[in-house]
Amino acid sequence: MRVVHPEGGGPLVTAAGLPDGRWLVIRDAGGLPPLPPGPPGGPFGFAIWLTCMVAGVTGVVVLVVRRLTKPLSLIEEAVTRIGPDGEPPVLPEEGPAEVRAAAAAINRLSARLKSAMDSRMRIVAGAAHDLRTPLTRMRLRAEFIPDDEERVQWLADLAELDRIADSAIRLVREEVEGGPEEVVRLDVLVEGVVAEVEEARCPVRLVDAEPASVRGRPLSLRRATRNLVVNAATHGGGARVAVRQDNGRALLLIEDDGPGIPEALMGQVFEPFFRVDPARHVKIPGAGLGLAIANEIISRHGGRLVLANRPGGGLLQQVELPAVTRDGAGG
């Protein structure tokens, strides 16, 4: 086989001999295809072209990944926006299809959870309310028990059951009831509660009451304060109450000189019906819901309740709430 390159740049000619002595001639009419031109600017231009190509591909990948992961970030946002009441927020159903679908699913889940919780709370409240009818009948029958000592014991047990039912109803109401909030003078509210507890002949004393305002529901805050003050006055042998402001927080401090709470049980004090100190075998009177209700109310108001044993003996109950200025703005 012969390959002939004609002079003058003509077409390429290829000739191959056949067995019978003849020649097969192949003439390339167009020649070899020209190579594509490289990027202008030589190696430097090629580097710029490659950088632009990588940047473009990276941008497209980032946009695609953000679009695919947006539903996950939406879930994270919903979790971080859960309020003190434990209810997830209602998310706007807008944006790309994936985001709208994720927001709609989260909103449906929130609505079902709220409906289920409210339903169970109403069942508990209804059961506690229905307990009062047989308790009333039992109390009437207990009045006719001939033995004085046994009659007193029966009436005391029935009164305790009635307090438990009443406390359960109040706890459920605090869980499901809302209501408008307003600016409340915490020092004035605490002064009223201390005066009310004093009228009930419980040992309580208002040590200090600095002007402090918070935003919340007055009746709920009064209930929480009363529970804490009565807890100290009843179980701590007397309560010393103070209201102060510190770095944008309104503080309610309640001290007593009682036995305190064992450190091993400190994590259980806010559980409903926590009443018994196993280390001392002391049965605490009451329904055991006072601290649970107070903690629930304070949490719903964006604050926190902290209990600590005092170094010299006794218990310190400290309430921290976000303070507001006179115009209602946060402090």
C-alpha angles and dihedrals in degrees: 000000000000130000114202123196104199118219118255094039097284126160120301115259122205120188126187126185118235125214093251091058097259125121129236109214121195116189119195105217098189105033125218116332113255118252116250113259116257124238114288118257099043119245092345092054090047090054091052091048091050092048092052091048093052092046092051094049091046092051092051092048092049092051092049093048093048090050092050095045097043092095089055092051088048090058091049090050091051091052093050091049095055106127130223089271090064095240119133115235125253107256123213111252099221140111129051120000093258092052093047091050092049093047092049091050092049091048091050090049091049092050093049093047092050092047092049093048093047091048093052092045090053090049091053092046091048093050092049091048093049090053090068094069097059089039090057091050091048091049091053091050092047090059089068096053104122097212107082096205094048091045091054091049092050092049091048092052092047091049090052091051089050091052091050092052091047092049091049091052091050092049091051092048090053089051098051106023121090130177142165119299126222140176108280127193100230094194092054092046092050092048089055093049092049090050090049093050091046090055087057087058095247117146105252133140132190106225101177137354115189115186108267131161130199135178117244149088110309097212093050093047090048090051092051093047092048092051092052095045093047090047091056095041094048104038100024100050092246140354132239111197130196136172120205142161124230128171097332094320130111110220128202111192122191120181131183138175098230130122093279123214125295110252090233090062098040091099091057101051094097094051115108115262094015099157113132130079103207093189092061098025088229116152109216112216120234136051096294093234101100096093093039092054093045092049091049093051094047092047091052088054092056094256137106138229118220125189122196136167112246117237092236094046133278133068133287118209111193124187119194119193131171107262122223132203124240092272091055097255120136116267 
